Amino acid sequence: MSEQQKLAELLQKLEVAEMRQQQLAFDIQQLRKQVQGLQPQEQPATKPVEPVVTPVIIKEPVVQPTPPKPNKTKQKTAPATIPPKYPTC
């Protein structure tokens, strides 16, 4: 292959690469336009809805009064002595 043919082939590859680069740049611009067109639809301009929280009512238990018990007198006994577990020497 002569130098002239190599240069012509490289020039052709360069032109193809430049065309591909231009096509990719155009595709990127088109995709950006599509994304910008989609964003306003995804984010509505209305205020966000606050969730309604209902208060929880806790009922207190109803306690019935009990009649007083009669006092019983306890007989006091002497405290029991506890024998040691091990005999001491």
PDB file with SEQRES, HELIX, SHEET and CRYST1 records, atoms N, CA, C and O in Angstrom:
SEQRES   1 A   89  MET SER GLU GLN GLN LYS LEU ALA GLU LEU LEU GLN LYS          
SEQRES   2 A   89  LEU GLU VAL ALA GLU MET ARG GLN GLN GLN LEU ALA PHE          
SEQRES   3 A   89  ASP ILE GLN GLN LEU ARG LYS GLN VAL GLN GLY LEU GLN          
SEQRES   4 A   89  PRO GLN GLU GLN PRO ALA THR LYS PRO VAL GLU PRO VAL          
SEQRES   5 A   89  VAL THR PRO VAL ILE ILE LYS GLU PRO VAL VAL GLN PRO          
SEQRES   6 A   89  THR PRO PRO LYS PRO ASN LYS THR LYS GLN LYS THR ALA          
SEQRES   7 A   89  PRO ALA THR ILE PRO PRO LYS TYR PRO THR CYS                  
HELIX    1 AA1 GLU A    3  GLU A   42  1                                  40    
CRYST1    1.000    1.000    1.000  90.00  90.00  90.00 P 1           1          
ATOM      1  N   MET A   1       0.840  -1.169   0.000  1.00  0.00           N  
ATOM      2  CA  MET A   1       0.000   0.000   0.000  1.00  0.00           C  
ATOM      3  C   MET A   1       0.893   1.242   0.000  1.00  0.00           C  
ATOM      4  O   MET A   1       1.884   1.321   0.725  1.00  0.00           O  
ATOM      5  N   SER A   2       0.527   2.158  -0.794  1.00  0.00           N  
ATOM      6  CA  SER A   2       1.354   3.362  -0.887  1.00  0.00           C  
ATOM      7  C   SER A   2       0.950   4.357   0.198  1.00  0.00           C  
ATOM      8  O   SER A   2      -0.103   4.237   0.823  1.00  0.00           O  
ATOM      9  N   GLU A   3       1.797   5.312   0.391  1.00  0.00           N  
ATOM     10  CA  GLU A   3       1.543   6.363   1.377  1.00  0.00           C  
ATOM     11  C   GLU A   3       0.254   7.103   1.043  1.00  0.00           C  
ATOM     12  O   GLU A   3      -0.514   7.462   1.935  1.00  0.00           O  
ATOM     13  N   GLN A   4       0.023   7.326  -0.242  1.00  0.00           N  
ATOM     14  CA  GLN A   4      -1.168   8.056  -0.707  1.00  0.00           C  
ATOM     15  C   GLN A   4      -2.442   7.298  -0.307  1.00  0.00           C  
ATOM     16  O   GLN A   4      -3.412   7.910   0.140  1.00  0.00           O  
ATOM     17  N   GLN A   5      -2.441   5.988  -0.465  1.00  0.00           N  
ATOM     18  CA  GLN A   5      -3.615   5.182  -0.129  1.00  0.00           C  
ATOM     19  C   GLN A   5      -3.856   5.163   1.388  1.00  0.00           C  
ATOM     20  O   GLN A   5      -5.001   5.240   1.836  1.00  0.00           O  
ATOM     21  N   LYS A   6      -2.785   5.061   2.170  1.00  0.00           N  
ATOM     22  CA  LYS A   6      -2.910   5.070   3.631  1.00  0.00           C  
ATOM     23  C   LYS A   6      -3.497   6.393   4.106  1.00  0.00           C  
ATOM     24  O   LYS A   6      -4.369   6.413   4.975  1.00  0.00           O  
ATOM     25  N   LEU A   7      -3.022   7.491   3.540  1.00  0.00           N  
ATOM     26  CA  LEU A   7      -3.538   8.803   3.923  1.00  0.00           C  
ATOM     27  C   LEU A   7      -5.007   8.943   3.542  1.00  0.00           C  
ATOM     28  O   LEU A   7      -5.796   9.496   4.309  1.00  0.00           O  
ATOM     29  N   ALA A   8      -5.382   8.445   2.360  1.00  0.00           N  
ATOM     30  CA  ALA A   8      -6.773   8.529   1.912  1.00  0.00           C  
ATOM     31  C   ALA A   8      -7.672   7.700   2.834  1.00  0.00           C  
ATOM     32  O   ALA A   8      -8.778   8.123   3.171  1.00  0.00           O  
ATOM     33  N   GLU A   9      -7.200   6.536   3.235  1.00  0.00           N  
ATOM     34  CA  GLU A   9      -7.985   5.678   4.128  1.00  0.00           C  
ATOM     35  C   GLU A   9      -8.142   6.324   5.502  1.00  0.00           C  
ATOM     36  O   GLU A   9      -9.235   6.306   6.069  1.00  0.00           O  
ATOM     37  N   LEU A  10      -7.078   6.887   6.038  1.00  0.00           N  
ATOM     38  CA  LEU A  10      -7.147   7.557   7.334  1.00  0.00           C  
ATOM     39  C   LEU A  10      -8.060   8.781   7.273  1.00  0.00           C  
ATOM     40  O   LEU A  10      -8.798   9.061   8.218  1.00  0.00           O  
ATOM     41  N   LEU A  11      -8.004   9.502   6.161  1.00  0.00           N  
ATOM     42  CA  LEU A  11      -8.861  10.675   5.991  1.00  0.00           C  
ATOM     43  C   LEU A  11     -10.333  10.260   5.958  1.00  0.00           C  
ATOM     44  O   LEU A  11     -11.193  10.932   6.527  1.00  0.00           O  
ATOM     45  N   GLN A  12     -10.603   9.152   5.287  1.00  0.00           N  
ATOM     46  CA  GLN A  12     -11.979   8.662   5.217  1.00  0.00           C  
ATOM     47  C   GLN A  12     -12.465   8.235   6.611  1.00  0.00           C  
ATOM     48  O   GLN A  12     -13.603   8.531   6.977  1.00  0.00           O  
ATOM     49  N   LYS A  13     -11.625   7.547   7.390  1.00  0.00           N  
ATOM     50  CA  LYS A  13     -11.986   7.144   8.751  1.00  0.00           C  
ATOM     51  C   LYS A  13     -12.228   8.370   9.635  1.00  0.00           C  
ATOM     52  O   LYS A  13     -13.126   8.372  10.476  1.00  0.00           O  
ATOM     53  N   LEU A  14     -11.422   9.401   9.434  1.00  0.00           N  
ATOM     54  CA  LEU A  14     -11.585  10.628  10.204  1.00  0.00           C  
ATOM     55  C   LEU A  14     -12.930  11.285   9.891  1.00  0.00           C  
ATOM     56  O   LEU A  14     -13.626  11.749  10.794  1.00  0.00           O  
ATOM     57  N   GLU A  15     -13.288  11.320   8.607  1.00  0.00           N  
ATOM     58  CA  GLU A  15     -14.566  11.917   8.210  1.00  0.00           C  
ATOM     59  C   GLU A  15     -15.741  11.121   8.788  1.00  0.00           C  
ATOM     60  O   GLU A  15     -16.721  11.705   9.250  1.00  0.00           O  
ATOM     61  N   VAL A  16     -15.640   9.803   8.762  1.00  0.00           N  
ATOM     62  CA  VAL A  16     -16.696   8.962   9.329  1.00  0.00           C  
ATOM     63  C   VAL A  16     -16.812   9.211  10.834  1.00  0.00           C  
ATOM     64  O   VAL A  16     -17.920   9.292  11.365  1.00  0.00           O  
ATOM     65  N   ALA A  17     -15.685   9.331  11.517  1.00  0.00           N  
ATOM     66  CA  ALA A  17     -15.698   9.567  12.960  1.00  0.00           C  
ATOM     67  C   ALA A  17     -16.301  10.935  13.276  1.00  0.00           C  
ATOM     68  O   ALA A  17     -17.043  11.070  14.249  1.00  0.00           O  
ATOM     69  N   GLU A  18     -15.992  11.947  12.470  1.00  0.00           N  
ATOM     70  CA  GLU A  18     -16.558  13.282  12.694  1.00  0.00           C  
ATOM     71  C   GLU A  18     -18.069  13.277  12.472  1.00  0.00           C  
ATOM     72  O   GLU A  18     -18.810  13.919  13.216  1.00  0.00           O  
ATOM     73  N   MET A  19     -18.526  12.551  11.446  1.00  0.00           N  
ATOM     74  CA  MET A  19     -19.962  12.472  11.194  1.00  0.00           C  
ATOM     75  C   MET A  19     -20.669  11.763  12.360  1.00  0.00           C  
ATOM     76  O   MET A  19     -21.755  12.161  12.782  1.00  0.00           O  
ATOM     77  N   ARG A  20     -20.041  10.732  12.852  1.00  0.00           N  
ATOM     78  CA  ARG A  20     -20.613   9.995  13.990  1.00  0.00           C  
ATOM     79  C   ARG A  20     -20.680  10.901  15.222  1.00  0.00           C  
ATOM     80  O   ARG A  20     -21.663  10.879  15.963  1.00  0.00           O  
ATOM     81  N   GLN A  21     -19.638  11.690  15.433  1.00  0.00           N  
ATOM     82  CA  GLN A  21     -19.608  12.610  16.569  1.00  0.00           C  
ATOM     83  C   GLN A  21     -20.729  13.646  16.448  1.00  0.00           C  
ATOM     84  O   GLN A  21     -21.392  13.962  17.436  1.00  0.00           O  
ATOM     85  N   GLN A  22     -20.938  14.170  15.246  1.00  0.00           N  
ATOM     86  CA  GLN A  22     -22.010  15.145  15.033  1.00  0.00           C  
ATOM     87  C   GLN A  22     -23.376  14.503  15.283  1.00  0.00           C  
ATOM     88  O   GLN A  22     -24.257  15.121  15.881  1.00  0.00           O  
ATOM     89  N   GLN A  23     -23.544  13.277  14.827  1.00  0.00           N  
ATOM     90  CA  GLN A  23     -24.814  12.579  15.037  1.00  0.00           C  
ATOM     91  C   GLN A  23     -25.066  12.356  16.528  1.00  0.00           C  
ATOM     92  O   GLN A  23     -26.187  12.526  17.006  1.00  0.00           O  
ATOM     93  N   LEU A  24     -24.025  11.978  17.253  1.00  0.00           N  
ATOM     94  CA  LEU A  24     -24.177  11.765  18.693  1.00  0.00           C  
ATOM     95  C   LEU A  24     -24.509  13.071  19.418  1.00  0.00           C  
ATOM     96  O   LEU A  24     -25.332  13.080  20.334  1.00  0.00           O  
ATOM     97  N   ALA A  25     -23.875  14.168  19.014  1.00  0.00           N  
ATOM     98  CA  ALA A  25     -24.166  15.469  19.624  1.00  0.00           C  
ATOM     99  C   ALA A  25     -25.625  15.850  19.372  1.00  0.00           C  
ATOM    100  O   ALA A  25     -26.297  16.368  20.264  1.00  0.00           O  
ATOM    101  N   PHE A  26     -26.112  15.593  18.156  1.00  0.00           N  
ATOM    102  CA  PHE A  26     -27.504  15.888  17.825  1.00  0.00           C  
ATOM    103  C   PHE A  26     -28.446  15.018  18.664  1.00  0.00           C  
ATOM    104  O   PHE A  26     -29.452  15.503  19.182  1.00  0.00           O  
ATOM    105  N   ASP A  27     -28.112  13.741  18.792  1.00  0.00           N  
ATOM    106  CA  ASP A  27     -28.935  12.830  19.592  1.00  0.00           C  
ATOM    107  C   ASP A  27     -29.004  13.289  21.051  1.00  0.00           C  
ATOM    108  O   ASP A  27     -30.058  13.215  21.682  1.00  0.00           O  
ATOM    109  N   ILE A  28     -27.885  13.758  21.573  1.00  0.00           N  
ATOM    110  CA  ILE A  28     -27.852  14.240  22.958  1.00  0.00           C  
ATOM    111  C   ILE A  28     -28.770  15.447  23.118  1.00  0.00           C  
ATOM    112  O   ILE A  28     -29.499  15.547  24.105  1.00  0.00           O  
ATOM    113  N   GLN A  29     -28.737  16.363  22.153  1.00  0.00           N  
ATOM    114  CA  GLN A  29     -29.611  17.540  22.220  1.00  0.00           C  
ATOM    115  C   GLN A  29     -31.080  17.123  22.196  1.00  0.00           C  
ATOM    116  O   GLN A  29     -31.892  17.662  22.948  1.00  0.00           O  
ATOM    117  N   GLN A  30     -31.417  16.174  21.342  1.00  0.00           N  
ATOM    118  CA  GLN A  30     -32.805  15.723  21.247  1.00  0.00           C  
ATOM    119  C   GLN A  30     -33.254  15.056  22.552  1.00  0.00           C  
ATOM    120  O   GLN A  30     -34.378  15.263  23.009  1.00  0.00           O  
ATOM    121  N   LEU A  31     -32.380  14.267  23.133  1.00  0.00           N  
ATOM    122  CA  LEU A  31     -32.723  13.606  24.395  1.00  0.00           C  
ATOM    123  C   LEU A  31     -32.905  14.621  25.521  1.00  0.00           C  
ATOM    124  O   LEU A  31     -33.792  14.459  26.359  1.00  0.00           O  
ATOM    125  N   ARG A  32     -32.080  15.660  25.549  1.00  0.00           N  
ATOM    126  CA  ARG A  32     -32.226  16.697  26.579  1.00  0.00           C  
ATOM    127  C   ARG A  32     -33.570  17.402  26.438  1.00  0.00           C  
ATOM    128  O   ARG A  32     -34.227  17.698  27.436  1.00  0.00           O  
ATOM    129  N   LYS A  33     -33.979  17.670  25.196  1.00  0.00           N  
ATOM    130  CA  LYS A  33     -35.276  18.315  24.972  1.00  0.00           C  
ATOM    131  C   LYS A  33     -36.409  17.417  25.463  1.00  0.00           C  
ATOM    132  O   LYS A  33     -37.373  17.894  26.062  1.00  0.00           O  
ATOM    133  N   GLN A  34     -36.288  16.126  25.209  1.00  0.00           N  
ATOM    134  CA  GLN A  34     -37.325  15.191  25.658  1.00  0.00           C  
ATOM    135  C   GLN A  34     -37.397  15.149  27.184  1.00  0.00           C  
ATOM    136  O   GLN A  34     -38.482  15.122  27.764  1.00  0.00           O  
ATOM    137  N   VAL A  35     -36.233  15.143  27.819  1.00  0.00           N  
ATOM    138  CA  VAL A  35     -36.202  15.099  29.283  1.00  0.00           C  
ATOM    139  C   VAL A  35     -36.809  16.374  29.853  1.00  0.00           C  
ATOM    140  O   VAL A  35     -37.576  16.312  30.814  1.00  0.00           O  
ATOM    141  N   GLN A  36     -36.483  17.522  29.281  1.00  0.00           N  
ATOM    142  CA  GLN A  36     -37.047  18.784  29.762  1.00  0.00           C  
ATOM    143  C   GLN A  36     -38.556  18.812  29.554  1.00  0.00           C  
ATOM    144  O   GLN A  36     -39.279  19.400  30.358  1.00  0.00           O  
ATOM    145  N   GLY A  37     -39.032  18.193  28.498  1.00  0.00           N  
ATOM    146  CA  GLY A  37     -40.468  18.131  28.251  1.00  0.00           C  
ATOM    147  C   GLY A  37     -41.181  17.231  29.238  1.00  0.00           C  
ATOM    148  O   GLY A  37     -42.358  17.447  29.527  1.00  0.00           O  
ATOM    149  N   LEU A  38     -40.498  16.230  29.761  1.00  0.00           N  
ATOM    150  CA  LEU A  38     -41.117  15.296  30.702  1.00  0.00           C  
ATOM    151  C   LEU A  38     -41.107  15.813  32.134  1.00  0.00           C  
ATOM    152  O   LEU A  38     -42.017  15.500  32.901  1.00  0.00           O  
ATOM    153  N   GLN A  39     -40.116  16.584  32.506  1.00  0.00           N  
ATOM    154  CA  GLN A  39     -39.976  17.007  33.899  1.00  0.00           C  
ATOM    155  C   GLN A  39     -41.172  17.795  34.429  1.00  0.00           C  
ATOM    156  O   GLN A  39     -41.603  17.502  35.544  1.00  0.00           O  
ATOM    157  N   PRO A  40     -41.741  18.768  33.721  1.00  0.00           N  
ATOM    158  CA  PRO A  40     -42.888  19.486  34.297  1.00  0.00           C  
ATOM    159  C   PRO A  40     -44.091  18.582  34.544  1.00  0.00           C  
ATOM    160  O   PRO A  40     -44.861  18.840  35.470  1.00  0.00           O  
ATOM    161  N   GLN A  41     -44.276  17.543  33.755  1.00  0.00           N  
ATOM    162  CA  GLN A  41     -45.405  16.649  33.957  1.00  0.00           C  
ATOM    163  C   GLN A  41     -45.217  15.807  35.212  1.00  0.00           C  
ATOM    164  O   GLN A  41     -46.189  15.481  35.893  1.00  0.00           O  
ATOM    165  N   GLU A  42     -43.996  15.462  35.515  1.00  0.00           N  
ATOM    166  CA  GLU A  42     -43.733  14.626  36.684  1.00  0.00           C  
ATOM    167  C   GLU A  42     -43.857  15.415  37.978  1.00  0.00           C  
ATOM    168  O   GLU A  42     -44.174  14.839  39.019  1.00  0.00           O  
ATOM    169  N   GLN A  43     -43.612  16.740  37.935  1.00  0.00           N  
ATOM    170  CA  GLN A  43     -43.655  17.554  39.136  1.00  0.00           C  
ATOM    171  C   GLN A  43     -44.803  18.551  39.015  1.00  0.00           C  
ATOM    172  O   GLN A  43     -44.622  19.625  38.441  1.00  0.00           O  
ATOM    173  N   PRO A  44     -45.972  18.220  39.541  1.00  0.00           N  
ATOM    174  CA  PRO A  44     -47.101  19.148  39.428  1.00  0.00           C  
ATOM    175  C   PRO A  44     -46.861  20.414  40.244  1.00  0.00           C  
ATOM    176  O   PRO A  44     -46.127  20.395  41.232  1.00  0.00           O  
ATOM    177  N   ALA A  45     -47.482  21.508  39.826  1.00  0.00           N  
ATOM    178  CA  ALA A  45     -47.283  22.798  40.477  1.00  0.00           C  
ATOM    179  C   ALA A  45     -48.162  22.962  41.708  1.00  0.00           C  
ATOM    180  O   ALA A  45     -48.125  24.018  42.339  1.00  0.00           O  
ATOM    181  N   THR A  46     -48.944  21.967  42.067  1.00  0.00           N  
ATOM    182  CA  THR A  46     -49.820  22.074  43.227  1.00  0.00           C  
ATOM    183  C   THR A  46     -49.023  21.879  44.508  1.00  0.00           C  
ATOM    184  O   THR A  46     -47.920  21.332  44.509  1.00  0.00           O  
ATOM    185  N   LYS A  47     -49.618  22.344  45.591  1.00  0.00           N  
ATOM    186  CA  LYS A  47     -48.961  22.180  46.888  1.00  0.00           C  
ATOM    187  C   LYS A  47     -48.998  20.707  47.286  1.00  0.00           C  
ATOM    188  O   LYS A  47     -49.943  19.997  46.943  1.00  0.00           O  
ATOM    189  N   PRO A  48     -47.999  20.254  47.992  1.00  0.00           N  
ATOM    190  CA  PRO A  48     -48.037  18.858  48.440  1.00  0.00           C  
ATOM    191  C   PRO A  48     -49.157  18.666  49.461  1.00  0.00           C  
ATOM    192  O   PRO A  48     -49.410  19.537  50.293  1.00  0.00           O  
ATOM    193  N   VAL A  49     -49.802  17.548  49.386  1.00  0.00           N  
ATOM    194  CA  VAL A  49     -50.916  17.252  50.286  1.00  0.00           C  
ATOM    195  C   VAL A  49     -50.352  16.772  51.613  1.00  0.00           C  
ATOM    196  O   VAL A  49     -49.598  15.802  51.681  1.00  0.00           O  
ATOM    197  N   GLU A  50     -50.741  17.480  52.664  1.00  0.00           N  
ATOM    198  CA  GLU A  50     -50.298  17.087  54.003  1.00  0.00           C  
ATOM    199  C   GLU A  50     -51.190  15.945  54.492  1.00  0.00           C  
ATOM    200  O   GLU A  50     -52.409  16.025  54.347  1.00  0.00           O  
ATOM    201  N   PRO A  51     -50.632  14.912  55.050  1.00  0.00           N  
ATOM    202  CA  PRO A  51     -51.476  13.826  55.540  1.00  0.00           C  
ATOM    203  C   PRO A  51     -52.294  14.295  56.748  1.00  0.00           C  
ATOM    204  O   PRO A  51     -51.795  15.017  57.611  1.00  0.00           O  
ATOM    205  N   VAL A  52     -53.543  13.874  56.789  1.00  0.00           N  
ATOM    206  CA  VAL A  52     -54.422  14.249  57.895  1.00  0.00           C  
ATOM    207  C   VAL A  52     -54.207  13.248  59.023  1.00  0.00           C  
ATOM    208  O   VAL A  52     -54.406  12.044  58.858  1.00  0.00           O  
ATOM    209  N   VAL A  53     -53.800  13.771  60.161  1.00  0.00           N  
ATOM    210  CA  VAL A  53     -53.545  12.913  61.313  1.00  0.00           C  
ATOM    211  C   VAL A  53     -54.715  13.073  62.272  1.00  0.00           C  
ATOM    212  O   VAL A  53     -54.964  14.163  62.786  1.00  0.00           O  
ATOM    213  N   THR A  54     -55.423  11.993  62.506  1.00  0.00           N  
ATOM    214  CA  THR A  54     -56.537  12.040  63.450  1.00  0.00           C  
ATOM    215  C   THR A  54     -56.002  11.756  64.843  1.00  0.00           C  
ATOM    216  O   THR A  54     -55.193  10.847  65.026  1.00  0.00           O  
ATOM    217  N   PRO A  55     -56.451  12.530  65.826  1.00  0.00           N  
ATOM    218  CA  PRO A  55     -55.946  12.295  67.180  1.00  0.00           C  
ATOM    219  C   PRO A  55     -56.465  10.966  67.727  1.00  0.00           C  
ATOM    220  O   PRO A  55     -57.603  10.570  67.477  1.00  0.00           O  
ATOM    221  N   VAL A  56     -55.619  10.310  68.460  1.00  0.00           N  
ATOM    222  CA  VAL A  56     -55.984   9.029  69.063  1.00  0.00           C  
ATOM    223  C   VAL A  56     -56.529   9.306  70.457  1.00  0.00           C  
ATOM    224  O   VAL A  56     -55.850   9.907  71.290  1.00  0.00           O  
ATOM    225  N   ILE A  57     -57.748   8.869  70.703  1.00  0.00           N  
ATOM    226  CA  ILE A  57     -58.373   9.085  72.007  1.00  0.00           C  
ATOM    227  C   ILE A  57     -58.184   7.818  72.831  1.00  0.00           C  
ATOM    228  O   ILE A  57     -58.606   6.729  72.442  1.00  0.00           O  
ATOM    229  N   ILE A  58     -57.548   7.991  73.965  1.00  0.00           N  
ATOM    230  CA  ILE A  58     -57.299   6.858  74.853  1.00  0.00           C  
ATOM    231  C   ILE A  58     -58.283   6.965  76.012  1.00  0.00           C  
ATOM    232  O   ILE A  58     -58.274   7.935  76.770  1.00  0.00           O  
ATOM    233  N   LYS A  59     -59.123   5.956  76.131  1.00  0.00           N  
ATOM    234  CA  LYS A  59     -60.088   5.952  77.227  1.00  0.00           C  
ATOM    235  C   LYS A  59     -59.397   5.441  78.482  1.00  0.00           C  
ATOM    236  O   LYS A  59     -58.713   4.417  78.476  1.00  0.00           O  
ATOM    237  N   GLU A  60     -59.600   6.183  79.546  1.00  0.00           N  
ATOM    238  CA  GLU A  60     -59.034   5.738  80.811  1.00  0.00           C  
ATOM    239  C   GLU A  60     -59.937   4.660  81.393  1.00  0.00           C  
ATOM    240  O   GLU A  60     -61.158   4.737  81.253  1.00  0.00           O  
ATOM    241  N   PRO A  61     -59.361   3.663  82.037  1.00  0.00           N  
ATOM    242  CA  PRO A  61     -60.203   2.600  82.597  1.00  0.00           C  
ATOM    243  C   PRO A  61     -61.068   3.143  83.739  1.00  0.00           C  
ATOM    244  O   PRO A  61     -60.640   3.980  84.532  1.00  0.00           O  
ATOM    245  N   VAL A  62     -62.273   2.642  83.786  1.00  0.00           N  
ATOM    246  CA  VAL A  62     -63.195   3.048  84.851  1.00  0.00           C  
ATOM    247  C   VAL A  62     -62.923   2.164  86.061  1.00  0.00           C  
ATOM    248  O   VAL A  62     -63.024   0.940  85.984  1.00  0.00           O  
ATOM    249  N   VAL A  63     -62.582   2.790  87.164  1.00  0.00           N  
ATOM    250  CA  VAL A  63     -62.267   2.049  88.386  1.00  0.00           C  
ATOM    251  C   VAL A  63     -63.432   2.217  89.349  1.00  0.00           C  
ATOM    252  O   VAL A  63     -63.780   3.333  89.735  1.00  0.00           O  
ATOM    253  N   GLN A  64     -64.025   1.104  89.728  1.00  0.00           N  
ATOM    254  CA  GLN A  64     -65.132   1.126  90.687  1.00  0.00           C  
ATOM    255  C   GLN A  64     -64.548   1.187  92.095  1.00  0.00           C  
ATOM    256  O   GLN A  64     -63.610   0.458  92.415  1.00  0.00           O  
ATOM    257  N   PRO A  65     -65.097   2.045  92.920  1.00  0.00           N  
ATOM    258  CA  PRO A  65     -64.575   2.091  94.296  1.00  0.00           C  
ATOM    259  C   PRO A  65     -64.943   0.810  95.040  1.00  0.00           C  
ATOM    260  O   PRO A  65     -66.045   0.281  94.894  1.00  0.00           O  
ATOM    261  N   THR A  66     -64.011   0.334  95.827  1.00  0.00           N  
ATOM    262  CA  THR A  66     -64.261  -0.884  96.603  1.00  0.00           C  
ATOM    263  C   THR A  66     -64.620  -0.473  98.027  1.00  0.00           C  
ATOM    264  O   THR A  66     -64.087   0.504  98.553  1.00  0.00           O  
ATOM    265  N   PRO A  67     -65.514  -1.215  98.639  1.00  0.00           N  
ATOM    266  CA  PRO A  67     -65.864  -0.867 100.028  1.00  0.00           C  
ATOM    267  C   PRO A  67     -64.669  -1.130 100.934  1.00  0.00           C  
ATOM    268  O   PRO A  67     -63.907  -2.066 100.693  1.00  0.00           O  
ATOM    269  N   PRO A  68     -64.498  -0.331 101.956  1.00  0.00           N  
ATOM    270  CA  PRO A  68     -63.353  -0.548 102.849  1.00  0.00           C  
ATOM    271  C   PRO A  68     -63.484  -1.866 103.603  1.00  0.00           C  
ATOM    272  O   PRO A  68     -64.573  -2.256 104.025  1.00  0.00           O  
ATOM    273  N   LYS A  69     -62.361  -2.533 103.762  1.00  0.00           N  
ATOM    274  CA  LYS A  69     -62.350  -3.810 104.476  1.00  0.00           C  
ATOM    275  C   LYS A  69     -62.190  -3.537 105.972  1.00  0.00           C  
ATOM    276  O   LYS A  69     -61.518  -2.585 106.367  1.00  0.00           O  
ATOM    277  N   PRO A  70     -62.801  -4.367 106.784  1.00  0.00           N  
ATOM    278  CA  PRO A  70     -62.625  -4.160 108.238  1.00  0.00           C  
ATOM    279  C   PRO A  70     -61.193  -4.504 108.635  1.00  0.00           C  
ATOM    280  O   PRO A  70     -60.595  -5.450 108.121  1.00  0.00           O  
ATOM    281  N   ASN A  71     -60.667  -3.723 109.550  1.00  0.00           N  
ATOM    282  CA  ASN A  71     -59.295  -3.949 110.007  1.00  0.00           C  
ATOM    283  C   ASN A  71     -59.250  -5.165 110.911  1.00  0.00           C  
ATOM    284  O   ASN A  71     -60.034  -5.284 111.853  1.00  0.00           O  
ATOM    285  N   LYS A  72     -58.343  -6.050 110.621  1.00  0.00           N  
ATOM    286  CA  LYS A  72     -58.145  -7.218 111.469  1.00  0.00           C  
ATOM    287  C   LYS A  72     -56.886  -6.963 112.280  1.00  0.00           C  
ATOM    288  O   LYS A  72     -55.878  -6.498 111.747  1.00  0.00           O  
ATOM    289  N   THR A  73     -56.944  -7.258 113.527  1.00  0.00           N  
ATOM    290  CA  THR A  73     -55.758  -7.088 114.354  1.00  0.00           C  
ATOM    291  C   THR A  73     -54.902  -8.334 114.214  1.00  0.00           C  
ATOM    292  O   THR A  73     -55.370  -9.460 114.384  1.00  0.00           O  
ATOM    293  N   LYS A  74     -53.667  -8.107 113.909  1.00  0.00           N  
ATOM    294  CA  LYS A  74     -52.754  -9.233 113.750  1.00  0.00           C  
ATOM    295  C   LYS A  74     -52.035  -9.475 115.065  1.00  0.00           C  
ATOM    296  O   LYS A  74     -51.686  -8.544 115.790  1.00  0.00           O  
ATOM    297  N   GLN A  75     -51.827 -10.737 115.346  1.00  0.00           N  
ATOM    298  CA  GLN A  75     -51.056 -11.069 116.525  1.00  0.00           C  
ATOM    299  C   GLN A  75     -49.592 -11.014 116.144  1.00  0.00           C  
ATOM    300  O   GLN A  75     -49.157 -11.616 115.162  1.00  0.00           O  
ATOM    301  N   LYS A  76     -48.860 -10.292 116.929  1.00  0.00           N  
ATOM    302  CA  LYS A  76     -47.437 -10.180 116.642  1.00  0.00           C  
ATOM    303  C   LYS A  76     -46.728 -11.386 117.226  1.00  0.00           C  
ATOM    304  O   LYS A  76     -46.931 -11.756 118.383  1.00  0.00           O  
ATOM    305  N   THR A  77     -45.890 -11.989 116.396  1.00  0.00           N  
ATOM    306  CA  THR A  77     -45.125 -13.143 116.843  1.00  0.00           C  
ATOM    307  C   THR A  77     -43.661 -12.772 116.784  1.00  0.00           C  
ATOM    308  O   THR A  77     -43.259 -11.877 116.040  1.00  0.00           O  
ATOM    309  N   ALA A  78     -42.885 -13.456 117.561  1.00  0.00           N  
ATOM    310  CA  ALA A  78     -41.450 -13.201 117.578  1.00  0.00           C  
ATOM    311  C   ALA A  78     -40.856 -13.685 116.268  1.00  0.00           C  
ATOM    312  O   ALA A  78     -41.284 -14.709 115.736  1.00  0.00           O  
ATOM    313  N   PRO A  79     -39.887 -12.973 115.747  1.00  0.00           N  
ATOM    314  CA  PRO A  79     -39.288 -13.412 114.481  1.00  0.00           C  
ATOM    315  C   PRO A  79     -38.593 -14.754 114.652  1.00  0.00           C  
ATOM    316  O   PRO A  79     -37.931 -14.998 115.661  1.00  0.00           O  
ATOM    317  N   ALA A  80     -38.744 -15.595 113.687  1.00  0.00           N  
ATOM    318  CA  ALA A  80     -38.142 -16.925 113.746  1.00  0.00           C  
ATOM    319  C   ALA A  80     -36.650 -16.794 113.499  1.00  0.00           C  
ATOM    320  O   ALA A  80     -36.201 -15.978 112.693  1.00  0.00           O  
ATOM    321  N   THR A  81     -35.908 -17.603 114.201  1.00  0.00           N  
ATOM    322  CA  THR A  81     -34.462 -17.594 113.997  1.00  0.00           C  
ATOM    323  C   THR A  81     -34.131 -18.649 112.963  1.00  0.00           C  
ATOM    324  O   THR A  81     -34.664 -19.759 112.991  1.00  0.00           O  
ATOM    325  N   ILE A  82     -33.264 -18.295 112.070  1.00  0.00           N  
ATOM    326  CA  ILE A  82     -32.889 -19.214 111.000  1.00  0.00           C  
ATOM    327  C   ILE A  82     -31.608 -19.912 111.414  1.00  0.00           C  
ATOM    328  O   ILE A  82     -30.596 -19.262 111.675  1.00  0.00           O  
ATOM    329  N   PRO A  83     -31.649 -21.248 111.475  1.00  0.00           N  
ATOM    330  CA  PRO A  83     -30.420 -21.956 111.857  1.00  0.00           C  
ATOM    331  C   PRO A  83     -29.390 -21.836 110.732  1.00  0.00           C  
ATOM    332  O   PRO A  83     -29.769 -21.777 109.562  1.00  0.00           O  
ATOM    333  N   PRO A  84     -28.113 -21.799 111.057  1.00  0.00           N  
ATOM    334  CA  PRO A  84     -27.083 -21.700 110.010  1.00  0.00           C  
ATOM    335  C   PRO A  84     -27.064 -22.960 109.156  1.00  0.00           C  
ATOM    336  O   PRO A  84     -27.365 -24.055 109.630  1.00  0.00           O  
ATOM    337  N   LYS A  85     -26.715 -22.789 107.920  1.00  0.00           N  
ATOM    338  CA  LYS A  85     -26.699 -23.922 106.997  1.00  0.00           C  
ATOM    339  C   LYS A  85     -25.558 -24.880 107.302  1.00  0.00           C  
ATOM    340  O   LYS A  85     -25.706 -26.097 107.189  1.00  0.00           O  
ATOM    341  N   TYR A  86     -24.426 -24.321 107.688  1.00  0.00           N  
ATOM    342  CA  TYR A  86     -23.264 -25.156 107.976  1.00  0.00           C  
ATOM    343  C   TYR A  86     -22.947 -25.038 109.458  1.00  0.00           C  
ATOM    344  O   TYR A  86     -22.920 -23.941 110.016  1.00  0.00           O  
ATOM    345  N   PRO A  87     -22.715 -26.149 110.065  1.00  0.00           N  
ATOM    346  CA  PRO A  87     -22.384 -26.059 111.500  1.00  0.00           C  
ATOM    347  C   PRO A  87     -21.020 -25.393 111.691  1.00  0.00           C  
ATOM    348  O   PRO A  87     -20.067 -25.645 110.954  1.00  0.00           O  
ATOM    349  N   THR A  88     -20.970 -24.563 112.675  1.00  0.00           N  
ATOM    350  CA  THR A  88     -19.699 -23.897 112.974  1.00  0.00           C  
ATOM    351  C   THR A  88     -18.956 -24.699 114.022  1.00  0.00           C  
ATOM    352  O   THR A  88     -19.586 -25.287 114.901  1.00  0.00           O  
ATOM    353  N   CYS A  89     -17.663 -24.738 113.955  1.00  0.00           N  
ATOM    354  CA  CYS A  89     -16.866 -25.515 114.890  1.00  0.00           C  
ATOM    355  C   CYS A  89     -16.244 -24.649 115.927  1.00  0.00           C  
ATOM    356  O   CYS A  89     -15.534 -25.145 116.801  1.00  0.00           O  
TER     357      CYS A  89                                                      
END                                                                             
